[in-house]
Amino acid sequence: MDYRIRLKNLREDRDLTQRELGKIINKSQQGYSHIEEGRAELKIDDLKKLCKFYKVSADYLIGLSDK
């Protein structure tokens, strides 16, 4: 599964907005939206922040692991 789909699913499962997630990684709603849509790449620092926030491994988020 593509990391963009995992990001969207994690966000929606927790009833969060793109704006709320953007704040966590210091981006605007539009900036975060571009990541989910594949119009911008997810930076390593942002990946780390999202992993900590969701309490998941980077391997899970990028699709190397199912857990």
mmJSON file of the N, C-alpha and C atoms, coordinates in Angstrom:
{"data_MODEL":{"atom_site":{
"group_PDB":["ATOM","ATOM","ATOM","ATOM","ATOM","ATOM","ATOM","ATOM","ATOM","ATOM","ATOM","ATOM","ATOM","ATOM","ATOM","ATOM","ATOM","ATOM","ATOM","ATOM","ATOM","ATOM","ATOM","ATOM","ATOM","ATOM","ATOM","ATOM","ATOM","ATOM","ATOM","ATOM","ATOM","ATOM","ATOM","ATOM","ATOM","ATOM","ATOM","ATOM","ATOM","ATOM","ATOM","ATOM","ATOM","ATOM","ATOM","ATOM","ATOM","ATOM","ATOM","ATOM","ATOM","ATOM","ATOM","ATOM","ATOM","ATOM","ATOM","ATOM","ATOM","ATOM","ATOM","ATOM","ATOM","ATOM","ATOM","ATOM","ATOM","ATOM","ATOM","ATOM","ATOM","ATOM","ATOM","ATOM","ATOM","ATOM","ATOM","ATOM","ATOM","ATOM","ATOM","ATOM","ATOM","ATOM","ATOM","ATOM","ATOM","ATOM","ATOM","ATOM","ATOM","ATOM","ATOM","ATOM","ATOM","ATOM","ATOM","ATOM","ATOM","ATOM","ATOM","ATOM","ATOM","ATOM","ATOM","ATOM","ATOM","ATOM","ATOM","ATOM","ATOM","ATOM","ATOM","ATOM","ATOM","ATOM","ATOM","ATOM","ATOM","ATOM","ATOM","ATOM","ATOM","ATOM","ATOM","ATOM","ATOM","ATOM","ATOM","ATOM","ATOM","ATOM","ATOM","ATOM","ATOM","ATOM","ATOM","ATOM","ATOM","ATOM","ATOM","ATOM","ATOM","ATOM","ATOM","ATOM","ATOM","ATOM","ATOM","ATOM","ATOM","ATOM","ATOM","ATOM","ATOM","ATOM","ATOM","ATOM","ATOM","ATOM","ATOM","ATOM","ATOM","ATOM","ATOM","ATOM","ATOM","ATOM","ATOM","ATOM","ATOM","ATOM","ATOM","ATOM","ATOM","ATOM","ATOM","ATOM","ATOM","ATOM","ATOM","ATOM","ATOM","ATOM","ATOM","ATOM","ATOM","ATOM","ATOM","ATOM","ATOM","ATOM","ATOM","ATOM","ATOM","ATOM","ATOM","ATOM","ATOM"],
"id":[1,2,3,4,5,6,7,8,9,10,11,12,13,14,15,16,17,18,19,20,21,22,23,24,25,26,27,28,29,30,31,32,33,34,35,36,37,38,39,40,41,42,43,44,45,46,47,48,49,50,51,52,53,54,55,56,57,58,59,60,61,62,63,64,65,66,67,68,69,70,71,72,73,74,75,76,77,78,79,80,81,82,83,84,85,86,87,88,89,90,91,92,93,94,95,96,97,98,99,100,101,102,103,104,105,106,107,108,109,110,111,112,113,114,115,116,117,118,119,120,121,122,123,124,125,126,127,128,129,130,131,132,133,134,135,136,137,138,139,140,141,142,143,144,145,146,147,148,149,150,151,152,153,154,155,156,157,158,159,160,161,162,163,164,165,166,167,168,169,170,171,172,173,174,175,176,177,178,179,180,181,182,183,184,185,186,187,188,189,190,191,192,193,194,195,196,197,198,199,200,201],
"type_symbol":["N","C","C","N","C","C","N","C","C","N","C","C","N","C","C","N","C","C","N","C","C","N","C","C","N","C","C","N","C","C","N","C","C","N","C","C","N","C","C","N","C","C","N","C","C","N","C","C","N","C","C","N","C","C","N","C","C","N","C","C","N","C","C","N","C","C","N","C","C","N","C","C","N","C","C","N","C","C","N","C","C","N","C","C","N","C","C","N","C","C","N","C","C","N","C","C","N","C","C","N","C","C","N","C","C","N","C","C","N","C","C","N","C","C","N","C","C","N","C","C","N","C","C","N","C","C","N","C","C","N","C","C","N","C","C","N","C","C","N","C","C","N","C","C","N","C","C","N","C","C","N","C","C","N","C","C","N","C","C","N","C","C","N","C","C","N","C","C","N","C","C","N","C","C","N","C","C","N","C","C","N","C","C","N","C","C","N","C","C","N","C","C","N","C","C","N","C","C","N","C","C"],
"label_atom_id":["N","CA","C","N","CA","C","N","CA","C","N","CA","C","N","CA","C","N","CA","C","N","CA","C","N","CA","C","N","CA","C","N","CA","C","N","CA","C","N","CA","C","N","CA","C","N","CA","C","N","CA","C","N","CA","C","N","CA","C","N","CA","C","N","CA","C","N","CA","C","N","CA","C","N","CA","C","N","CA","C","N","CA","C","N","CA","C","N","CA","C","N","CA","C","N","CA","C","N","CA","C","N","CA","C","N","CA","C","N","CA","C","N","CA","C","N","CA","C","N","CA","C","N","CA","C","N","CA","C","N","CA","C","N","CA","C","N","CA","C","N","CA","C","N","CA","C","N","CA","C","N","CA","C","N","CA","C","N","CA","C","N","CA","C","N","CA","C","N","CA","C","N","CA","C","N","CA","C","N","CA","C","N","CA","C","N","CA","C","N","CA","C","N","CA","C","N","CA","C","N","CA","C","N","CA","C","N","CA","C","N","CA","C","N","CA","C","N","CA","C","N","CA","C","N","CA","C","N","CA","C","N","CA","C"],
"label_alt_id":[null,null,null,null,null,null,null,null,null,null,null,null,null,null,null,null,null,null,null,null,null,null,null,null,null,null,null,null,null,null,null,null,null,null,null,null,null,null,null,null,null,null,null,null,null,null,null,null,null,null,null,null,null,null,null,null,null,null,null,null,null,null,null,null,null,null,null,null,null,null,null,null,null,null,null,null,null,null,null,null,null,null,null,null,null,null,null,null,null,null,null,null,null,null,null,null,null,null,null,null,null,null,null,null,null,null,null,null,null,null,null,null,null,null,null,null,null,null,null,null,null,null,null,null,null,null,null,null,null,null,null,null,null,null,null,null,null,null,null,null,null,null,null,null,null,null,null,null,null,null,null,null,null,null,null,null,null,null,null,null,null,null,null,null,null,null,null,null,null,null,null,null,null,null,null,null,null,null,null,null,null,null,null,null,null,null,null,null,null,null,null,null,null,null,null,null,null,null,null,null,null],
"label_comp_id":["MET","MET","MET","ASP","ASP","ASP","TYR","TYR","TYR","ARG","ARG","ARG","ILE","ILE","ILE","ARG","ARG","ARG","LEU","LEU","LEU","LYS","LYS","LYS","ASN","ASN","ASN","LEU","LEU","LEU","ARG","ARG","ARG","GLU","GLU","GLU","ASP","ASP","ASP","ARG","ARG","ARG","ASP","ASP","ASP","LEU","LEU","LEU","THR","THR","THR","GLN","GLN","GLN","ARG","ARG","ARG","GLU","GLU","GLU","LEU","LEU","LEU","GLY","GLY","GLY","LYS","LYS","LYS","ILE","ILE","ILE","ILE","ILE","ILE","ASN","ASN","ASN","LYS","LYS","LYS","SER","SER","SER","GLN","GLN","GLN","GLN","GLN","GLN","GLY","GLY","GLY","TYR","TYR","TYR","SER","SER","SER","HIS","HIS","HIS","ILE","ILE","ILE","GLU","GLU","GLU","GLU","GLU","GLU","GLY","GLY","GLY","ARG","ARG","ARG","ALA","ALA","ALA","GLU","GLU","GLU","LEU","LEU","LEU","LYS","LYS","LYS","ILE","ILE","ILE","ASP","ASP","ASP","ASP","ASP","ASP","LEU","LEU","LEU","LYS","LYS","LYS","LYS","LYS","LYS","LEU","LEU","LEU","CYS","CYS","CYS","LYS","LYS","LYS","PHE","PHE","PHE","TYR","TYR","TYR","LYS","LYS","LYS","VAL","VAL","VAL","SER","SER","SER","ALA","ALA","ALA","ASP","ASP","ASP","TYR","TYR","TYR","LEU","LEU","LEU","ILE","ILE","ILE","GLY","GLY","GLY","LEU","LEU","LEU","SER","SER","SER","ASP","ASP","ASP","LYS","LYS","LYS"],
"label_asym_id":["A","A","A","A","A","A","A","A","A","A","A","A","A","A","A","A","A","A","A","A","A","A","A","A","A","A","A","A","A","A","A","A","A","A","A","A","A","A","A","A","A","A","A","A","A","A","A","A","A","A","A","A","A","A","A","A","A","A","A","A","A","A","A","A","A","A","A","A","A","A","A","A","A","A","A","A","A","A","A","A","A","A","A","A","A","A","A","A","A","A","A","A","A","A","A","A","A","A","A","A","A","A","A","A","A","A","A","A","A","A","A","A","A","A","A","A","A","A","A","A","A","A","A","A","A","A","A","A","A","A","A","A","A","A","A","A","A","A","A","A","A","A","A","A","A","A","A","A","A","A","A","A","A","A","A","A","A","A","A","A","A","A","A","A","A","A","A","A","A","A","A","A","A","A","A","A","A","A","A","A","A","A","A","A","A","A","A","A","A","A","A","A","A","A","A","A","A","A","A","A","A"],
"label_entity_id":["1","1","1","1","1","1","1","1","1","1","1","1","1","1","1","1","1","1","1","1","1","1","1","1","1","1","1","1","1","1","1","1","1","1","1","1","1","1","1","1","1","1","1","1","1","1","1","1","1","1","1","1","1","1","1","1","1","1","1","1","1","1","1","1","1","1","1","1","1","1","1","1","1","1","1","1","1","1","1","1","1","1","1","1","1","1","1","1","1","1","1","1","1","1","1","1","1","1","1","1","1","1","1","1","1","1","1","1","1","1","1","1","1","1","1","1","1","1","1","1","1","1","1","1","1","1","1","1","1","1","1","1","1","1","1","1","1","1","1","1","1","1","1","1","1","1","1","1","1","1","1","1","1","1","1","1","1","1","1","1","1","1","1","1","1","1","1","1","1","1","1","1","1","1","1","1","1","1","1","1","1","1","1","1","1","1","1","1","1","1","1","1","1","1","1","1","1","1","1","1","1"],
"label_seq_id":[1,1,1,2,2,2,3,3,3,4,4,4,5,5,5,6,6,6,7,7,7,8,8,8,9,9,9,10,10,10,11,11,11,12,12,12,13,13,13,14,14,14,15,15,15,16,16,16,17,17,17,18,18,18,19,19,19,20,20,20,21,21,21,22,22,22,23,23,23,24,24,24,25,25,25,26,26,26,27,27,27,28,28,28,29,29,29,30,30,30,31,31,31,32,32,32,33,33,33,34,34,34,35,35,35,36,36,36,37,37,37,38,38,38,39,39,39,40,40,40,41,41,41,42,42,42,43,43,43,44,44,44,45,45,45,46,46,46,47,47,47,48,48,48,49,49,49,50,50,50,51,51,51,52,52,52,53,53,53,54,54,54,55,55,55,56,56,56,57,57,57,58,58,58,59,59,59,60,60,60,61,61,61,62,62,62,63,63,63,64,64,64,65,65,65,66,66,66,67,67,67],
"pdbx_PDB_ins_code":[null,null,null,null,null,null,null,null,null,null,null,null,null,null,null,null,null,null,null,null,null,null,null,null,null,null,null,null,null,null,null,null,null,null,null,null,null,null,null,null,null,null,null,null,null,null,null,null,null,null,null,null,null,null,null,null,null,null,null,null,null,null,null,null,null,null,null,null,null,null,null,null,null,null,null,null,null,null,null,null,null,null,null,null,null,null,null,null,null,null,null,null,null,null,null,null,null,null,null,null,null,null,null,null,null,null,null,null,null,null,null,null,null,null,null,null,null,null,null,null,null,null,null,null,null,null,null,null,null,null,null,null,null,null,null,null,null,null,null,null,null,null,null,null,null,null,null,null,null,null,null,null,null,null,null,null,null,null,null,null,null,null,null,null,null,null,null,null,null,null,null,null,null,null,null,null,null,null,null,null,null,null,null,null,null,null,null,null,null,null,null,null,null,null,null,null,null,null,null,null,null],
"Cartn_x":[0.847,0.0,0.896,0.539,1.288,1.192,2.275,2.282,1.226,0.882,-0.137,-1.492,-1.8,-3.065,-3.047,-1.893,-1.788,-1.957,-1.343,-1.491,-2.951,-3.618,-5.025,-5.885,-5.647,-6.43,-6.211,-4.962,-4.677,-5.367,-5.298,-5.922,-7.429,-8.048,-9.504,-9.974,-9.218,-9.584,-9.642,-8.874,-8.831,-9.651,-10.413,-11.275,-10.503,-9.336,-8.507,-8.606,-8.4,-8.4,-6.974,-6.884,-5.572,-4.923,-5.697,-5.169,-4.518,-5.185,-4.633,-3.308,-3.244,-2.003,-0.931,-1.329,-0.375,0.311,-0.454,0.125,1.186,0.951,1.897,3.245,3.214,4.47,4.831,4.211,4.51,4.293,3.149,2.763,1.327,0.96,-0.421,-1.297,-2.587,-3.507,-3.186,-2.934,-2.638,-1.325,-0.337,0.942,0.777,-0.013,-0.26,-1.087,-2.058,-2.889,-2.038,-1.049,-0.165,0.595,0.94,1.622,0.67,-0.554,-1.524,-1.863,-1.881,-2.241,-1.068,0.14,1.308,1.895,1.474,2.012,3.247,3.523,4.733,5.234,6.529,7.132,7.122,7.021,7.076,8.541,8.924,10.298,10.546,11.791,12.155,11.768,12.027,11.67,10.166,9.379,7.923,7.479,8.143,7.857,8.071,9.164,9.452,8.357,7.954,6.916,5.601,5.245,3.989,4.043,5.179,5.338,5.173,5.777,5.642,4.2,3.573,2.199,1.259,1.372,0.484,0.946,2.179,2.755,2.835,3.381,3.618,5.069,5.563,6.937,6.971,8.148,8.328,8.135,8.557,8.355,6.876,6.032,4.585,4.09,4.472,3.955,4.345,5.562,5.992,5.692,5.074,4.597,5.546,6.594,7.508,7.026,6.064,5.535,4.024,3.326,1.88,1.464,2.437,2.104,2.947],
"Cartn_y":[-1.177,0.0,1.245,2.203,3.456,4.264,4.949,5.723,6.816,7.329,8.382,7.853,6.636,6.016,5.756,5.277,5.045,6.353,7.425,8.719,9.151,9.04,9.444,8.573,7.258,6.348,6.618,6.825,7.134,8.433,9.426,10.721,10.579,9.907,9.761,8.87,7.831,6.954,7.715,8.781,9.576,10.858,10.965,12.142,13.447,13.472,14.671,15.325,16.617,17.342,17.454,17.769,18.017,19.23,20.187,21.374,20.988,20.111,19.679,18.937,18.081,17.35,18.283,19.248,20.236,20.969,21.31,22.0,21.135,19.845,18.936,18.937,19.047,19.026,20.413,21.438,22.839,23.132,22.701,22.997,23.512,24.153,24.599,23.393,23.596,22.533,22.139,23.11,22.841,22.058,22.421,21.709,20.25,20.01,18.628,17.897,18.576,17.991,17.527,18.322,17.961,16.674,16.447,15.2,14.025,14.135,13.041,12.771,13.805,13.66,13.239,13.252,12.875,13.999,15.217,16.375,16.933,16.431,16.812,15.565,15.484,14.344,14.569,13.481,13.531,13.58,14.631,14.802,13.881,13.474,12.574,13.166,14.447,15.076,15.021,15.207,15.134,13.696,12.75,11.333,10.991,11.457,11.21,11.789,13.016,13.662,12.893,12.461,11.733,10.361,9.696,8.404,8.566,9.599,9.852,10.19,11.019,11.421,10.221,9.401,8.24,7.02,7.09,5.965,4.716,4.918,3.819,3.908,2.808,2.81,3.421,3.888,4.386,3.25,2.042,0.88,0.682,0.82,0.684,1.789,3.005,4.131,4.058,3.615,3.56,2.223,1.302,0.069,-1.112,-1.043,-2.176,-3.187,-2.775,-3.626,-3.424,-4.45,-4.349,-3.864,-3.674,-3.244,-2.072],
"Cartn_z":[0.0,0.0,0.0,-0.773,-0.897,0.396,0.748,1.994,2.0,0.838,0.787,1.251,0.852,1.266,2.766,3.27,4.719,5.487,5.006,5.672,5.711,4.593,4.521,5.429,5.399,6.239,7.723,8.122,9.525,9.944,9.084,9.394,9.521,8.558,8.573,9.719,10.043,11.164,12.477,12.583,13.81,13.697,12.617,12.387,12.46,11.822,11.777,10.403,10.369,9.1,8.562,7.303,6.714,7.379,7.765,8.441,9.773,10.534,11.819,11.629,10.623,10.357,9.819,9.028,8.535,9.673,10.707,11.866,12.549,12.597,13.258,12.542,11.215,10.459,9.921,10.473,10.12,8.637,8.141,6.758,6.761,5.69,5.543,5.187,5.222,4.797,3.369,2.529,1.129,0.985,1.776,1.74,2.124,3.165,3.578,2.524,1.971,0.919,-0.262,-0.611,-1.722,-1.434,-0.181,0.184,-0.015,0.51,0.364,-1.102,-1.908,-3.323,-4.196,-3.645,-4.426,-5.25,-4.977,-5.696,-5.016,-3.797,-3.062,-2.345,-2.185,-1.498,0.009,0.742,2.194,2.616,3.291,3.768,4.966,5.153,6.248,7.605,7.809,9.09,9.326,8.269,8.386,8.659,8.028,8.262,9.734,10.296,11.709,12.605,12.324,13.133,13.053,11.855,11.689,12.361,12.292,12.969,14.472,15.028,16.463,16.817,16.015,16.288,16.264,15.227,15.072,15.869,16.404,17.144,16.263,15.055,14.121,13.65,13.113,12.602,11.208,10.841,9.482,8.477,8.851,7.974,7.666,8.685,8.454,7.53,7.826,7.053,5.586,5.304,3.897,3.236,3.982,3.368,3.422,4.238,4.357,5.39,6.206,7.264,7.339,7.818,7.964,9.352,10.243,11.603,12.023],
"occupancy":[1.0,1.0,1.0,1.0,1.0,1.0,1.0,1.0,1.0,1.0,1.0,1.0,1.0,1.0,1.0,1.0,1.0,1.0,1.0,1.0,1.0,1.0,1.0,1.0,1.0,1.0,1.0,1.0,1.0,1.0,1.0,1.0,1.0,1.0,1.0,1.0,1.0,1.0,1.0,1.0,1.0,1.0,1.0,1.0,1.0,1.0,1.0,1.0,1.0,1.0,1.0,1.0,1.0,1.0,1.0,1.0,1.0,1.0,1.0,1.0,1.0,1.0,1.0,1.0,1.0,1.0,1.0,1.0,1.0,1.0,1.0,1.0,1.0,1.0,1.0,1.0,1.0,1.0,1.0,1.0,1.0,1.0,1.0,1.0,1.0,1.0,1.0,1.0,1.0,1.0,1.0,1.0,1.0,1.0,1.0,1.0,1.0,1.0,1.0,1.0,1.0,1.0,1.0,1.0,1.0,1.0,1.0,1.0,1.0,1.0,1.0,1.0,1.0,1.0,1.0,1.0,1.0,1.0,1.0,1.0,1.0,1.0,1.0,1.0,1.0,1.0,1.0,1.0,1.0,1.0,1.0,1.0,1.0,1.0,1.0,1.0,1.0,1.0,1.0,1.0,1.0,1.0,1.0,1.0,1.0,1.0,1.0,1.0,1.0,1.0,1.0,1.0,1.0,1.0,1.0,1.0,1.0,1.0,1.0,1.0,1.0,1.0,1.0,1.0,1.0,1.0,1.0,1.0,1.0,1.0,1.0,1.0,1.0,1.0,1.0,1.0,1.0,1.0,1.0,1.0,1.0,1.0,1.0,1.0,1.0,1.0,1.0,1.0,1.0,1.0,1.0,1.0,1.0,1.0,1.0,1.0,1.0,1.0,1.0,1.0,1.0],
"B_iso_or_equiv":[0.0,0.0,0.0,0.0,0.0,0.0,0.0,0.0,0.0,0.0,0.0,0.0,0.0,0.0,0.0,0.0,0.0,0.0,0.0,0.0,0.0,0.0,0.0,0.0,0.0,0.0,0.0,0.0,0.0,0.0,0.0,0.0,0.0,0.0,0.0,0.0,0.0,0.0,0.0,0.0,0.0,0.0,0.0,0.0,0.0,0.0,0.0,0.0,0.0,0.0,0.0,0.0,0.0,0.0,0.0,0.0,0.0,0.0,0.0,0.0,0.0,0.0,0.0,0.0,0.0,0.0,0.0,0.0,0.0,0.0,0.0,0.0,0.0,0.0,0.0,0.0,0.0,0.0,0.0,0.0,0.0,0.0,0.0,0.0,0.0,0.0,0.0,0.0,0.0,0.0,0.0,0.0,0.0,0.0,0.0,0.0,0.0,0.0,0.0,0.0,0.0,0.0,0.0,0.0,0.0,0.0,0.0,0.0,0.0,0.0,0.0,0.0,0.0,0.0,0.0,0.0,0.0,0.0,0.0,0.0,0.0,0.0,0.0,0.0,0.0,0.0,0.0,0.0,0.0,0.0,0.0,0.0,0.0,0.0,0.0,0.0,0.0,0.0,0.0,0.0,0.0,0.0,0.0,0.0,0.0,0.0,0.0,0.0,0.0,0.0,0.0,0.0,0.0,0.0,0.0,0.0,0.0,0.0,0.0,0.0,0.0,0.0,0.0,0.0,0.0,0.0,0.0,0.0,0.0,0.0,0.0,0.0,0.0,0.0,0.0,0.0,0.0,0.0,0.0,0.0,0.0,0.0,0.0,0.0,0.0,0.0,0.0,0.0,0.0,0.0,0.0,0.0,0.0,0.0,0.0,0.0,0.0,0.0,0.0,0.0,0.0],
"pdbx_formal_charge":[null,null,null,null,null,null,null,null,null,null,null,null,null,null,null,null,null,null,null,null,null,null,null,null,null,null,null,null,null,null,null,null,null,null,null,null,null,null,null,null,null,null,null,null,null,null,null,null,null,null,null,null,null,null,null,null,null,null,null,null,null,null,null,null,null,null,null,null,null,null,null,null,null,null,null,null,null,null,null,null,null,null,null,null,null,null,null,null,null,null,null,null,null,null,null,null,null,null,null,null,null,null,null,null,null,null,null,null,null,null,null,null,null,null,null,null,null,null,null,null,null,null,null,null,null,null,null,null,null,null,null,null,null,null,null,null,null,null,null,null,null,null,null,null,null,null,null,null,null,null,null,null,null,null,null,null,null,null,null,null,null,null,null,null,null,null,null,null,null,null,null,null,null,null,null,null,null,null,null,null,null,null,null,null,null,null,null,null,null,null,null,null,null,null,null,null,null,null,null,null,null],
"auth_seq_id":[1,1,1,2,2,2,3,3,3,4,4,4,5,5,5,6,6,6,7,7,7,8,8,8,9,9,9,10,10,10,11,11,11,12,12,12,13,13,13,14,14,14,15,15,15,16,16,16,17,17,17,18,18,18,19,19,19,20,20,20,21,21,21,22,22,22,23,23,23,24,24,24,25,25,25,26,26,26,27,27,27,28,28,28,29,29,29,30,30,30,31,31,31,32,32,32,33,33,33,34,34,34,35,35,35,36,36,36,37,37,37,38,38,38,39,39,39,40,40,40,41,41,41,42,42,42,43,43,43,44,44,44,45,45,45,46,46,46,47,47,47,48,48,48,49,49,49,50,50,50,51,51,51,52,52,52,53,53,53,54,54,54,55,55,55,56,56,56,57,57,57,58,58,58,59,59,59,60,60,60,61,61,61,62,62,62,63,63,63,64,64,64,65,65,65,66,66,66,67,67,67],
"auth_comp_id":["MET","MET","MET","ASP","ASP","ASP","TYR","TYR","TYR","ARG","ARG","ARG","ILE","ILE","ILE","ARG","ARG","ARG","LEU","LEU","LEU","LYS","LYS","LYS","ASN","ASN","ASN","LEU","LEU","LEU","ARG","ARG","ARG","GLU","GLU","GLU","ASP","ASP","ASP","ARG","ARG","ARG","ASP","ASP","ASP","LEU","LEU","LEU","THR","THR","THR","GLN","GLN","GLN","ARG","ARG","ARG","GLU","GLU","GLU","LEU","LEU","LEU","GLY","GLY","GLY","LYS","LYS","LYS","ILE","ILE","ILE","ILE","ILE","ILE","ASN","ASN","ASN","LYS","LYS","LYS","SER","SER","SER","GLN","GLN","GLN","GLN","GLN","GLN","GLY","GLY","GLY","TYR","TYR","TYR","SER","SER","SER","HIS","HIS","HIS","ILE","ILE","ILE","GLU","GLU","GLU","GLU","GLU","GLU","GLY","GLY","GLY","ARG","ARG","ARG","ALA","ALA","ALA","GLU","GLU","GLU","LEU","LEU","LEU","LYS","LYS","LYS","ILE","ILE","ILE","ASP","ASP","ASP","ASP","ASP","ASP","LEU","LEU","LEU","LYS","LYS","LYS","LYS","LYS","LYS","LEU","LEU","LEU","CYS","CYS","CYS","LYS","LYS","LYS","PHE","PHE","PHE","TYR","TYR","TYR","LYS","LYS","LYS","VAL","VAL","VAL","SER","SER","SER","ALA","ALA","ALA","ASP","ASP","ASP","TYR","TYR","TYR","LEU","LEU","LEU","ILE","ILE","ILE","GLY","GLY","GLY","LEU","LEU","LEU","SER","SER","SER","ASP","ASP","ASP","LYS","LYS","LYS"],
"auth_asym_id":["A","A","A","A","A","A","A","A","A","A","A","A","A","A","A","A","A","A","A","A","A","A","A","A","A","A","A","A","A","A","A","A","A","A","A","A","A","A","A","A","A","A","A","A","A","A","A","A","A","A","A","A","A","A","A","A","A","A","A","A","A","A","A","A","A","A","A","A","A","A","A","A","A","A","A","A","A","A","A","A","A","A","A","A","A","A","A","A","A","A","A","A","A","A","A","A","A","A","A","A","A","A","A","A","A","A","A","A","A","A","A","A","A","A","A","A","A","A","A","A","A","A","A","A","A","A","A","A","A","A","A","A","A","A","A","A","A","A","A","A","A","A","A","A","A","A","A","A","A","A","A","A","A","A","A","A","A","A","A","A","A","A","A","A","A","A","A","A","A","A","A","A","A","A","A","A","A","A","A","A","A","A","A","A","A","A","A","A","A","A","A","A","A","A","A","A","A","A","A","A","A"],
"auth_atom_id":["N","CA","C","N","CA","C","N","CA","C","N","CA","C","N","CA","C","N","CA","C","N","CA","C","N","CA","C","N","CA","C","N","CA","C","N","CA","C","N","CA","C","N","CA","C","N","CA","C","N","CA","C","N","CA","C","N","CA","C","N","CA","C","N","CA","C","N","CA","C","N","CA","C","N","CA","C","N","CA","C","N","CA","C","N","CA","C","N","CA","C","N","CA","C","N","CA","C","N","CA","C","N","CA","C","N","CA","C","N","CA","C","N","CA","C","N","CA","C","N","CA","C","N","CA","C","N","CA","C","N","CA","C","N","CA","C","N","CA","C","N","CA","C","N","CA","C","N","CA","C","N","CA","C","N","CA","C","N","CA","C","N","CA","C","N","CA","C","N","CA","C","N","CA","C","N","CA","C","N","CA","C","N","CA","C","N","CA","C","N","CA","C","N","CA","C","N","CA","C","N","CA","C","N","CA","C","N","CA","C","N","CA","C","N","CA","C","N","CA","C","N","CA","C","N","CA","C","N","CA","C","N","CA","C"],
"pdbx_PDB_model_num":[1,1,1,1,1,1,1,1,1,1,1,1,1,1,1,1,1,1,1,1,1,1,1,1,1,1,1,1,1,1,1,1,1,1,1,1,1,1,1,1,1,1,1,1,1,1,1,1,1,1,1,1,1,1,1,1,1,1,1,1,1,1,1,1,1,1,1,1,1,1,1,1,1,1,1,1,1,1,1,1,1,1,1,1,1,1,1,1,1,1,1,1,1,1,1,1,1,1,1,1,1,1,1,1,1,1,1,1,1,1,1,1,1,1,1,1,1,1,1,1,1,1,1,1,1,1,1,1,1,1,1,1,1,1,1,1,1,1,1,1,1,1,1,1,1,1,1,1,1,1,1,1,1,1,1,1,1,1,1,1,1,1,1,1,1,1,1,1,1,1,1,1,1,1,1,1,1,1,1,1,1,1,1,1,1,1,1,1,1,1,1,1,1,1,1,1,1,1,1,1,1]
}}}
